[in-house]
Amino acid sequence: MGDPVANYTSRLQQQEGEIKLLQDEIERLRDPQELNFTSSQLDELREENSRLKYRLNILKRSLQEEMSQNDNEMLNINQRLQQIFGEAINTAYPGLENPPLTVTPNQQAKFGDYQCNSAMAMAQVMKAKGQKISPREIAEKIVQNIPNNELIERTEIAGPGFINVHLKRMFVSKLLSSLLVNGVKPPSLKKKKKVVVDFSSPNIAKEMHVGHLRSTIIGDSMCRLFEFLGYEVLRLNHVGDWGTQFGMLIAHLQDKFPNYLSVSPPIGDLQAFYKESKKRFDEDEEFKRRAYQCVVKLQSKEPDFIKAWNLICDVSRNGLVQLDEGRKIVFAPGQSIPLTIVKSDGGYTYDTSDLAAIKNRIFDEKADIIIYVTDSGQAVHFQVVFAAAQLIGWYDPKVIRVEHAGFGVVLGEDKKKFKTRSGDTVRLMDLLEEGLKRSMDKLKEKGRDKVLTPEDLVKAQRAVAFGCIKYADLSHNRINDYVFSFDKMLDDRGNTAAYLLYAFTRIRSIARLANIQEATLRTAVETTEVLLDHEKEWKLGKCILRFPEILQKITDDLLLHTLCDYLYELATTFTEFYDSCYCVEKDRQTGEVVKINMCRMLLCEATAAVMAKGFDILGINPVERM
């Protein structure tokens, strides 16, 4: 799947290029005297001029629609800057195809808020084409062609060609106000897509253990992310269920070729045959009932139904299947190992079921994105399955995104595979119960049992226990192994769920302890401008608004630890702000509130809103009192 930002920017650049060409053509046609045309030729040119103007207006409207931002949604600032710089690069160097486009947040505030680093890469591309231009010269030309926009206050060129970008504070302030009024809403999708996520997949005949932990936690968070972004999400636990599809096919076979037992049915296109049976299954209740009966008879191994099943399997195997020492295998291009469709003893393998599953998800579920969340040890297996599915012609990777989101194993503190002291696999229920016990001990150690009601104490216990277990997993790069340690999970210092949950509770308590009513805050949202004069206010405001950028990155690479890192950065940035900028001023002797800075209270509310949505995506349930 291509980068959506790059695709979007490319479309905008193409439209801008067309607009510029049309504008040049219109200018040329405005001076008929200079062109020395006859009267009839001038009439033709005027007609062409009108057509060009009409086309120009259509393109301009299309461009405005592409760039327009729904006021109810959060703006992806990075994506918008990429659009602006993409347009500037295209105008400055119209002959350069697919120019490199890189915009990132600036790590040091003194150099601005964002940075465009395209000039250096562009210089290399142009050098390869025989054009020697310095990166700084390229940067200068890009800056000269930046279009008028709502976002950029000024730019500076630093070093060999870095373009530092300073944002308009008023525009950032408006974005924060919009967030407070409308809530945390992601940019809308151009087209609603369906995502199938295959995760957890426990053996239903066995009890769940620690080995199911990562797939369940990671898969659930991926589903929550795509659901928040507006995708249709189907969560799948593949537990080896089968039967219905063959029931449909056999019932359809009986109807279409009633003499199939004596005469081999001429099924040339199994895909078309399958679609016919599926249509009948969806529309005809009587046919559906018969299909289910066929499944029962097939599973009972009635000879006529076994023969029908074998006939269908034979059609499916024709063409791509090779015989190898009794096995039936498929070699996909570029793969060193084959898929084993049927074993030499006639049995089936995971290769068979996973190939059937991907077919079902493409043709029956009509998925646009299919994600498999399993351990990295299965990477080669899925690589071969995906290659085989492409060989058969089931999907084009440019159209349907199929991806294996692999993860490392859970290790004990001895850096070996996580086991009990006796060497057994850790039962998931035992692990969760231990987490609940330790979280209650931690809360009592902090004296929370003295100030919380019994009900609130239990809520806090569950929030800390389950939140810490999930966060410890998600905060690590899923590709790597990670060490399971309750002590580190429950530490309320550093990038842990315990720290973030306490920080969130602290933020939520500011208004409550100052006796600020919800209605007062809602009125302030509608009437109070979010000022960002102090450097810590400005830093916090920008950090809050990076939320859509973070989600876009995770959508692209499926690495959820980026969200954890962001939430930790947001919490620490808030602490810097709160320590430097008073929100509520109290009398030191009486403790009474003497002054409230409502603008800063709104920054507290915006921070809490984004943190709450981040927790929701991670599957963590914070509590108001802890």
C-alpha positions as CSV (number, residue, x, y, z in Angstrom):
1,M,0.0,0.0,0.0
2,G,1.4,3.4,-1.0
3,D,1.9,6.2,1.5
4,P,-1.6,8.0,1.6
5,V,0.1,11.4,2.2
6,A,2.4,11.0,-0.8
7,N,-0.6,9.9,-3.0
8,Y,-2.7,12.8,-1.8
9,T,0.2,15.3,-2.3
10,S,0.9,13.8,-5.8
11,R,-2.7,14.4,-6.7
12,L,-2.6,18.0,-5.5
13,Q,0.7,18.6,-7.4
14,Q,-0.8,17.2,-10.6
15,Q,-3.8,19.5,-10.3
16,E,-1.6,22.5,-9.5
17,G,0.5,21.7,-12.6
18,E,-2.5,21.5,-14.8
19,I,-3.8,24.8,-13.4
20,K,-0.5,26.5,-14.1
21,L,-0.4,25.2,-17.7
22,L,-4.0,26.4,-18.3
23,Q,-3.3,29.8,-16.8
24,D,-0.2,30.2,-19.1
25,E,-2.3,29.1,-22.1
26,I,-5.1,31.6,-21.2
27,E,-2.5,34.4,-20.9
28,R,-1.1,33.6,-24.3
29,L,-4.6,33.7,-25.9
30,R,-5.4,37.1,-24.4
31,D,-3.3,39.0,-27.1
32,P,-4.7,38.1,-30.5
33,Q,-2.8,40.9,-32.3
34,E,0.5,39.4,-31.4
35,L,-0.5,36.0,-32.7
36,N,-1.6,37.3,-36.3
37,F,-4.6,35.0,-36.6
38,T,-7.4,35.3,-39.1
39,S,-11.0,36.1,-37.9
40,S,-12.1,32.4,-38.1
41,Q,-9.0,31.3,-36.2
42,L,-9.7,33.9,-33.5
43,D,-13.2,32.6,-33.1
44,E,-11.9,29.1,-32.6
45,L,-9.3,30.4,-30.1
46,R,-11.9,32.3,-28.2
47,E,-14.0,29.1,-28.0
48,E,-11.0,27.2,-26.8
49,N,-10.3,30.0,-24.3
50,S,-13.7,29.6,-22.9
51,R,-13.3,25.8,-22.6
52,L,-9.9,26.3,-20.9
53,K,-11.4,28.8,-18.4
54,Y,-14.2,26.4,-17.6
55,R,-11.7,23.5,-17.1
56,L,-9.6,25.8,-14.9
57,N,-12.5,26.7,-12.7
58,I,-13.4,23.0,-12.3
59,L,-9.8,22.2,-11.3
60,K,-9.7,25.1,-8.8
61,R,-12.9,23.9,-7.2
62,S,-11.6,20.3,-7.1
63,L,-8.4,21.5,-5.5
64,Q,-10.3,23.6,-2.9
65,E,-12.4,20.5,-2.0
66,E,-9.3,18.4,-1.6
67,M,-7.7,20.9,0.7
68,S,-10.8,21.9,2.6
69,Q,-10.9,20.7,6.2
70,N,-14.0,19.9,8.1
71,D,-14.1,22.2,11.1
72,N,-15.4,19.4,13.3
73,E,-12.3,17.3,12.7
74,M,-8.7,17.5,13.9
75,L,-6.3,18.8,11.3
76,N,-3.2,16.7,10.6
77,I,-0.7,19.6,10.6
78,N,2.1,17.5,9.2
79,Q,0.0,16.3,6.3
80,R,-1.1,19.9,5.5
81,L,2.5,21.1,5.5
82,Q,3.4,18.3,3.1
83,Q,0.6,19.5,0.8
84,I,1.9,23.1,1.0
85,F,5.6,22.1,0.4
86,G,4.6,19.6,-2.3
87,E,2.9,22.5,-4.2
88,A,5.9,24.8,-3.7
89,I,8.3,22.1,-5.0
90,N,6.1,21.3,-8.0
91,T,5.9,25.0,-8.9
92,A,9.7,25.6,-8.4
93,Y,10.7,22.4,-10.2
94,P,7.8,21.4,-12.5
95,G,9.9,19.0,-14.5
96,L,11.0,16.9,-11.5
97,E,8.9,13.7,-11.3
98,N,8.0,12.4,-7.8
99,P,10.3,14.7,-5.9
100,P,11.3,13.7,-2.4
101,L,9.0,15.2,0.2
102,T,10.0,15.2,3.9
103,V,8.4,17.2,6.7
104,T,9.0,16.4,10.4
105,P,8.4,18.1,13.7
106,N,11.4,20.1,14.8
107,Q,13.2,18.7,17.8
108,Q,14.5,22.0,19.0
109,A,12.1,24.9,19.6
110,K,14.7,27.5,18.7
111,F,14.7,26.2,15.1
112,G,11.0,26.4,14.7
113,D,8.0,24.1,14.9
114,Y,8.5,21.9,11.8
115,Q,11.2,21.3,9.2
116,C,11.2,20.5,5.5
117,N,14.3,18.5,4.6
118,S,13.5,17.8,0.9
119,A,16.3,20.1,-0.6
120,M,19.2,17.7,0.2
121,A,17.4,14.6,-1.3
122,M,16.3,16.7,-4.3
123,A,19.9,17.8,-5.0
124,Q,21.0,14.1,-5.1
125,V,18.2,13.3,-7.6
126,M,19.0,16.2,-9.8
127,K,22.7,15.4,-9.6
128,A,22.0,12.0,-11.0
129,K,20.3,13.6,-13.9
130,G,23.3,15.8,-14.6
131,Q,22.0,19.0,-12.9
132,K,24.3,20.3,-10.2
133,I,22.4,22.6,-7.9
134,S,23.3,23.2,-4.2
135,P,20.6,22.1,-1.6
136,R,20.6,25.6,-0.2
137,E,19.7,27.1,-3.7
138,I,16.9,24.5,-4.0
139,A,15.6,25.4,-0.5
140,E,15.6,29.1,-1.4
141,K,13.6,28.4,-4.6
142,I,11.1,26.2,-2.6
143,V,10.6,29.0,-0.1
144,Q,10.0,31.5,-2.8
145,N,7.2,29.4,-4.2
146,I,5.3,28.6,-1.0
147,P,1.7,29.4,-1.7
148,N,-0.4,31.6,0.6
149,N,-1.7,29.5,3.4
150,E,-3.4,29.6,6.8
151,L,-0.7,27.8,8.7
152,I,2.9,29.2,8.2
153,E,4.0,32.4,10.0
154,R,7.5,32.4,8.5
155,T,10.3,30.1,7.3
156,E,14.1,30.2,7.7
157,I,16.8,28.3,5.8
158,A,19.4,26.7,8.0
159,G,22.7,24.9,7.3
160,P,23.0,23.2,3.9
161,G,19.3,23.5,3.1
162,F,17.0,22.8,6.0
163,I,13.8,24.8,5.9
164,N,12.6,25.6,9.4
165,V,8.9,26.4,9.7
166,H,7.3,28.6,12.3
167,L,3.5,28.1,12.7
168,K,1.0,30.9,13.2
169,R,0.0,30.9,16.9
170,M,-3.5,32.2,16.1
171,F,-4.2,29.3,13.8
172,V,-2.9,26.8,16.4
173,S,-5.1,28.5,19.0
174,K,-8.2,28.1,16.7
175,L,-7.4,24.4,16.2
176,L,-7.3,23.9,20.0
177,S,-10.6,25.7,20.3
178,S,-12.2,23.5,17.6
179,L,-11.0,20.4,19.5
180,L,-12.6,21.6,22.7
181,V,-15.9,22.4,21.0
182,N,-16.1,19.3,18.8
183,G,-14.2,16.7,20.7
184,V,-11.3,14.5,19.5
185,K,-12.3,13.6,16.0
186,P,-10.0,12.2,13.3
187,P,-9.8,13.5,9.7
188,S,-12.6,11.8,7.7
189,L,-11.8,9.1,5.2
190,K,-12.2,9.8,1.5
191,K,-13.7,6.3,1.2
192,K,-14.8,4.0,3.9
193,K,-12.7,0.8,3.8
194,K,-13.1,-2.6,5.5
195,V,-10.3,-3.9,7.7
196,V,-10.1,-7.6,8.7
197,V,-7.8,-8.2,11.7
198,D,-7.0,-11.9,12.5
199,F,-5.7,-12.0,16.1
200,S,-5.5,-14.0,19.3
201,S,-6.9,-17.2,17.7
202,P,-6.7,-19.4,20.8
203,N,-7.2,-23.2,20.6
204,I,-10.8,-23.5,21.8
205,A,-10.1,-26.9,23.2
206,K,-7.4,-25.5,25.6
207,E,-7.2,-22.8,28.3
208,M,-5.6,-19.5,27.3
209,H,-2.1,-18.9,28.5
210,V,0.6,-16.1,28.4
211,G,1.4,-17.0,24.8
212,H,-2.0,-15.5,23.8
213,L,-1.2,-12.3,25.6
214,R,0.6,-10.2,22.9
215,S,-1.6,-11.2,19.9
216,T,-4.8,-10.4,21.9
217,I,-3.5,-7.0,23.2
218,I,-1.9,-5.8,20.0
219,G,-4.8,-7.0,17.8
220,D,-7.4,-5.4,20.0
221,S,-5.6,-2.1,19.9
222,M,-5.2,-2.2,16.1
223,C,-9.0,-2.8,15.8
224,R,-9.7,0.1,18.2
225,L,-7.4,2.4,16.1
226,F,-9.1,1.6,12.8
227,E,-12.5,1.9,14.4
228,F,-11.7,5.3,15.7
229,L,-10.5,6.4,12.3
230,G,-13.8,5.4,10.7
231,Y,-13.0,2.1,9.1
232,E,-15.4,-0.9,9.1
233,V,-13.5,-3.4,11.2
234,L,-14.1,-7.2,11.4
235,R,-12.3,-8.8,14.3
236,L,-11.5,-12.5,13.6
237,N,-10.3,-15.2,15.9
238,H,-9.4,-18.0,13.5
239,V,-10.1,-21.2,15.4
240,G,-10.2,-23.6,12.4
241,D,-14.0,-23.4,11.7
242,W,-14.9,-24.8,8.3
243,G,-17.8,-26.5,6.5
244,T,-20.3,-23.9,5.4
245,Q,-18.6,-23.0,2.1
246,F,-18.4,-26.7,1.1
247,G,-22.1,-27.1,2.1
248,M,-23.0,-24.3,-0.3
249,L,-20.9,-25.7,-3.1
250,I,-22.2,-29.3,-2.7
251,A,-25.9,-28.1,-2.6
252,H,-25.3,-26.0,-5.7
253,L,-23.5,-29.0,-7.4
254,Q,-26.5,-31.2,-6.7
255,D,-28.8,-28.7,-8.4
256,K,-26.7,-27.8,-11.4
257,F,-25.2,-31.3,-12.1
258,P,-27.6,-33.8,-10.6
259,N,-25.7,-36.7,-12.2
260,Y,-22.4,-35.7,-10.8
261,L,-21.9,-39.1,-9.2
262,S,-21.7,-40.8,-12.6
263,V,-20.6,-38.0,-14.9
264,S,-17.7,-35.6,-13.9
265,P,-19.2,-32.1,-13.8
266,P,-17.7,-29.6,-16.3
267,I,-16.7,-27.0,-13.7
268,G,-14.2,-24.8,-15.5
269,D,-14.3,-21.7,-13.3
270,L,-14.5,-22.6,-9.6
271,Q,-14.5,-18.9,-8.6
272,A,-17.7,-18.3,-10.7
273,F,-19.3,-21.5,-9.4
274,Y,-18.5,-20.4,-5.9
275,K,-20.0,-16.9,-6.4
276,E,-23.2,-18.5,-7.8
277,S,-23.6,-20.7,-4.7
278,K,-22.8,-17.8,-2.4
279,K,-25.5,-15.6,-4.0
280,R,-28.1,-18.4,-3.6
281,F,-27.0,-18.9,0.0
282,D,-27.5,-15.2,0.8
283,E,-30.8,-14.9,-1.0
284,D,-32.6,-18.3,-0.7
285,E,-33.5,-19.5,2.8
286,E,-34.4,-23.0,1.5
287,F,-31.0,-23.3,-0.2
288,K,-29.3,-22.1,2.9
289,R,-31.1,-24.8,4.9
290,R,-30.0,-27.5,2.4
291,A,-26.4,-26.2,2.5
292,Y,-26.3,-26.6,6.3
293,Q,-27.7,-30.2,5.9
294,C,-24.9,-30.9,3.4
295,V,-22.3,-29.8,5.9
296,V,-23.8,-32.2,8.5
297,K,-23.7,-35.1,6.0
298,L,-20.2,-34.2,4.9
299,Q,-19.0,-34.2,8.5
300,S,-20.7,-37.6,8.9
301,K,-18.6,-38.8,6.0
302,E,-21.5,-40.0,3.8
303,P,-20.0,-41.4,0.6
304,D,-21.9,-39.3,-1.9
305,F,-21.0,-36.1,-0.1
306,I,-17.3,-37.1,0.3
307,K,-17.2,-37.7,-3.5
308,A,-18.8,-34.3,-4.1
309,W,-16.2,-32.7,-1.8
310,N,-13.4,-34.5,-3.7
311,L,-14.7,-33.4,-7.0
312,I,-14.7,-29.7,-5.9
313,C,-11.2,-30.1,-4.4
314,D,-9.9,-31.6,-7.7
315,V,-11.2,-28.6,-9.6
316,S,-9.5,-26.3,-7.1
317,R,-6.2,-28.1,-7.3
318,N,-5.9,-28.1,-11.2
319,G,-3.2,-26.0,-12.7
320,L,-1.0,-24.7,-9.9
321,V,-0.6,-27.9,-7.8
322,Q,2.5,-30.1,-8.1
323,L,3.0,-33.6,-6.8
324,D,6.0,-34.1,-4.6
325,E,6.5,-37.5,-2.9
326,G,2.8,-38.0,-2.4
327,R,2.3,-34.4,-1.2
328,K,0.3,-31.8,-3.2
329,I,2.2,-28.5,-3.1
330,V,2.2,-25.0,-4.7
331,F,5.4,-23.0,-5.4
332,A,4.9,-19.3,-5.4
333,P,7.3,-17.0,-7.4
334,G,10.3,-15.8,-5.3
335,Q,9.6,-18.2,-2.5
336,S,12.1,-20.9,-1.6
337,I,9.6,-23.2,0.2
338,P,6.3,-24.4,-1.1
339,L,2.8,-24.4,0.4
340,T,1.7,-27.9,1.3
341,I,-1.9,-28.1,0.3
342,V,-2.4,-31.9,1.0
343,K,0.0,-34.0,3.0
344,S,1.1,-37.4,1.7
345,D,-1.3,-39.1,4.1
346,G,-4.2,-37.1,2.7
347,G,-4.4,-34.7,5.7
348,Y,-4.4,-30.9,5.6
349,T,-2.1,-28.3,7.0
350,Y,-2.1,-24.7,8.3
351,D,-1.1,-23.8,4.7
352,T,-4.4,-25.2,3.5
353,S,-6.6,-23.4,6.1
354,D,-4.7,-20.1,5.8
355,L,-5.0,-20.1,2.0
356,A,-8.7,-20.8,2.4
357,A,-9.0,-18.1,5.0
358,I,-7.4,-15.4,2.9
359,K,-9.7,-16.3,0.0
360,N,-12.7,-15.9,2.2
361,R,-11.6,-12.5,3.5
362,I,-11.0,-11.2,0.0
363,F,-14.1,-12.5,-1.8
364,D,-16.7,-13.0,1.0
365,E,-15.7,-10.3,3.5
366,K,-14.6,-8.0,0.6
367,A,-11.8,-6.6,2.8
368,D,-9.6,-3.7,1.7
369,I,-7.0,-4.3,4.4
370,I,-6.2,-7.7,6.0
371,I,-3.9,-7.9,9.0
372,Y,-2.6,-11.0,10.7
373,V,-1.3,-10.5,14.2
374,T,0.8,-13.5,15.2
375,D,4.3,-14.1,16.5
376,S,7.2,-13.3,14.1
377,G,8.1,-17.0,13.9
378,Q,5.2,-17.3,11.4
379,A,6.6,-14.6,9.1
380,V,7.9,-16.9,6.4
381,H,4.7,-18.9,6.4
382,F,2.5,-15.8,5.8
383,Q,5.0,-14.5,3.2
384,V,4.5,-17.8,1.2
385,V,0.7,-17.7,1.7
386,F,0.4,-14.1,0.5
387,A,2.7,-14.9,-2.5
388,A,0.5,-17.9,-3.4
389,A,-2.7,-15.8,-3.2
390,Q,-1.2,-13.3,-5.6
391,L,0.0,-16.1,-7.9
392,I,-3.6,-17.5,-8.0
393,G,-4.8,-14.0,-8.9
394,W,-6.9,-13.4,-5.8
395,Y,-5.5,-10.0,-5.0
396,D,-3.3,-7.2,-6.2
397,P,-1.1,-5.7,-3.4
398,K,-1.6,-2.3,-5.0
399,V,-5.3,-2.6,-4.4
400,I,-5.7,-4.7,-1.3
401,R,-3.3,-4.4,1.6
402,V,-2.4,-7.7,3.2
403,E,0.1,-7.6,6.0
404,H,1.6,-9.8,8.7
405,A,2.0,-7.8,11.9
406,G,4.6,-10.0,13.7
407,F,5.7,-9.7,17.3
408,G,8.4,-11.1,19.6
409,V,8.0,-13.4,22.5
410,V,7.3,-12.6,26.2
411,L,10.4,-13.2,28.3
412,G,10.8,-13.6,32.0
413,E,13.1,-11.4,34.0
414,D,15.8,-14.1,33.5
415,K,15.5,-13.2,29.7
416,K,14.3,-16.7,29.0
417,K,10.8,-17.7,27.7
418,F,8.2,-16.7,30.3
419,K,7.4,-19.8,32.5
420,T,6.3,-20.7,36.0
421,R,9.0,-21.7,38.5
422,S,8.2,-25.3,37.8
423,G,8.8,-24.7,34.1
424,D,5.1,-24.8,33.0
425,T,3.5,-22.3,30.7
426,V,1.9,-19.4,32.7
427,R,-1.9,-19.6,32.7
428,L,-3.4,-16.3,31.6
429,M,-5.9,-16.3,34.5
430,D,-3.1,-16.8,37.0
431,L,-1.1,-13.8,35.5
432,L,-4.2,-11.5,35.6
433,E,-5.0,-12.5,39.2
434,E,-1.3,-11.8,40.2
435,G,-1.6,-8.4,38.5
436,L,-4.8,-7.5,40.5
437,K,-3.1,-8.5,43.8
438,R,0.1,-6.4,43.1
439,S,-1.9,-3.4,41.9
440,M,-3.9,-3.4,45.2
441,D,-0.7,-3.7,47.2
442,K,0.7,-0.7,45.3
443,L,-2.5,1.4,45.9
444,K,-2.4,0.6,49.6
445,E,1.3,1.4,49.7
446,K,0.4,4.9,48.4
447,G,-2.4,5.2,51.0
448,R,-5.2,5.3,48.4
449,D,-7.3,2.9,50.5
450,K,-7.6,5.7,53.1
451,V,-9.1,8.3,50.7
452,L,-11.0,6.2,48.1
453,T,-14.3,4.5,48.7
454,P,-14.2,0.7,48.5
455,E,-15.9,0.9,45.1
456,D,-13.4,3.5,43.7
457,L,-10.5,1.5,45.1
458,V,-11.6,-1.6,43.2
459,K,-12.0,0.5,40.0
460,A,-8.5,1.9,40.5
461,Q,-7.2,-1.6,41.2
462,R,-8.6,-3.0,37.9
463,A,-7.5,0.1,35.9
464,V,-3.9,-0.2,37.2
465,A,-3.6,-4.0,36.9
466,F,-5.0,-4.5,33.4
467,G,-3.8,-1.1,32.1
468,C,-0.2,-1.9,33.2
469,I,-0.2,-5.3,31.6
470,K,-1.5,-4.0,28.3
471,Y,0.7,-0.9,28.3
472,A,3.9,-2.8,29.1
473,D,3.3,-4.9,26.0
474,L,2.2,-2.0,23.7
475,S,4.9,0.4,24.8
476,H,7.6,-1.9,23.4
477,N,8.2,-2.2,19.6
478,R,6.1,-5.3,18.8
479,I,8.8,-6.7,16.6
480,N,11.1,-7.2,19.6
481,D,10.9,-9.6,22.5
482,Y,10.0,-7.9,25.8
483,V,10.7,-8.8,29.4
484,F,7.6,-9.2,31.6
485,S,8.1,-7.5,35.0
486,F,5.3,-6.6,37.4
487,D,7.8,-4.3,39.3
488,K,8.5,-2.2,36.2
489,M,4.9,-2.2,35.1
490,L,3.7,-0.8,38.4
491,D,6.4,1.8,38.7
492,D,4.8,5.2,38.7
493,R,8.0,6.8,37.2
494,G,8.9,6.8,33.6
495,N,7.0,5.6,30.6
496,T,4.5,3.2,32.3
497,A,0.7,3.0,32.5
498,A,0.9,3.7,36.3
499,Y,2.6,7.0,35.6
500,L,0.2,8.0,32.8
501,L,-2.9,6.9,34.8
502,Y,-1.8,9.0,37.8
503,A,-1.0,11.9,35.5
504,F,-4.4,11.7,33.9
505,T,-6.2,11.5,37.2
506,R,-4.2,14.6,38.4
507,I,-5.2,16.6,35.3
508,R,-8.9,15.6,35.7
509,S,-8.8,16.6,39.4
510,I,-7.6,20.2,38.8
511,A,-11.1,21.6,37.9
512,R,-12.8,19.4,40.5
513,L,-10.5,20.6,43.3
514,A,-11.0,24.2,42.2
515,N,-14.8,23.7,42.3
516,I,-15.1,24.6,38.6
517,Q,-18.4,23.2,37.4
518,E,-18.8,21.4,34.0
519,A,-21.2,24.0,32.8
520,T,-18.6,26.7,33.5
521,L,-16.0,24.9,31.5
522,R,-18.4,24.4,28.6
523,T,-19.2,28.1,28.6
524,A,-15.5,28.9,28.6
525,V,-14.9,26.6,25.6
526,E,-17.4,28.7,23.6
527,T,-16.2,32.1,24.8
528,T,-12.6,31.9,25.9
529,E,-9.7,32.2,23.4
530,V,-6.9,29.7,24.0
531,L,-3.9,32.0,24.3
532,L,-0.4,30.5,23.8
533,D,1.9,33.3,24.9
534,H,4.1,31.4,27.4
535,E,6.6,29.0,25.8
536,K,5.3,26.1,27.8
537,E,1.7,26.9,26.7
538,W,2.9,26.9,23.1
539,K,4.8,23.6,23.5
540,L,1.8,21.9,25.0
541,G,-0.6,23.2,22.4
542,K,1.5,21.9,19.5
543,C,2.0,18.6,21.3
544,I,-1.8,18.1,21.7
545,L,-2.3,18.8,18.0
546,R,0.2,16.2,16.9
547,F,-2.3,13.4,17.8
548,P,-3.6,12.9,14.2
549,E,0.0,12.7,12.9
550,I,0.8,9.9,15.3
551,L,-2.3,7.9,14.4
552,Q,-1.5,8.3,10.7
553,K,2.0,6.9,11.3
554,I,0.6,3.9,13.2
555,T,-1.9,3.3,10.4
556,D,1.0,3.0,8.0
557,D,3.4,0.9,10.0
558,L,1.2,-0.8,12.6
559,L,3.7,0.0,15.4
560,L,1.6,1.0,18.4
561,H,4.5,1.9,20.7
562,T,4.5,5.2,18.9
563,L,1.2,6.1,20.5
564,C,2.6,5.1,23.9
565,D,5.7,7.3,23.4
566,Y,3.4,10.2,22.3
567,L,1.2,9.9,25.4
568,Y,4.2,9.9,27.7
569,E,5.6,12.9,25.9
570,L,2.2,14.6,26.2
571,A,2.1,13.9,30.0
572,T,5.6,15.1,30.6
573,T,5.0,18.2,28.5
574,F,1.8,18.9,30.5
575,T,3.9,18.6,33.7
576,E,6.3,21.2,32.4
577,F,3.4,23.5,31.6
578,Y,1.7,23.0,34.9
579,D,4.9,23.6,36.9
580,S,5.5,26.8,35.0
581,C,2.1,28.3,34.4
582,Y,-0.5,28.5,37.2
583,C,-4.0,27.4,36.4
584,V,-5.5,27.8,39.8
585,E,-4.1,30.2,42.4
586,K,-4.9,29.5,46.0
587,D,-4.4,31.5,49.2
588,R,-1.5,29.8,50.9
589,Q,-3.0,30.1,54.4
590,T,-6.7,29.3,53.8
591,G,-6.3,27.2,50.7
592,E,-9.2,29.1,49.1
593,V,-9.2,29.7,45.3
594,V,-8.4,33.3,44.6
595,K,-7.8,33.3,40.9
596,I,-8.5,30.9,37.9
597,N,-6.8,31.2,34.6
598,M,-9.6,29.8,32.4
599,C,-7.4,29.8,29.2
600,R,-5.0,27.4,30.9
601,M,-7.8,25.3,32.3
602,L,-8.9,24.8,28.7
603,L,-5.4,23.5,27.9
604,C,-5.8,21.0,30.8
605,E,-9.2,19.9,29.3
606,A,-7.7,19.5,25.8
607,T,-4.8,17.4,27.2
608,A,-7.1,15.2,29.1
609,A,-9.4,14.7,26.1
610,V,-6.5,13.5,23.8
611,M,-5.1,11.3,26.6
612,A,-8.5,9.7,27.1
613,K,-8.8,8.9,23.4
614,G,-5.3,7.5,23.4
615,F,-6.1,5.3,26.3
616,D,-9.2,4.1,24.6
617,I,-7.3,3.1,21.5
618,L,-4.8,1.1,23.7
619,G,-7.7,-0.6,25.5
620,I,-6.9,1.1,28.8
621,N,-9.7,2.4,31.1
622,P,-8.6,5.3,33.3
623,V,-10.6,6.3,36.4
624,E,-11.4,9.8,37.6
625,R,-10.2,9.1,41.2
626,M,-7.1,7.0,41.9
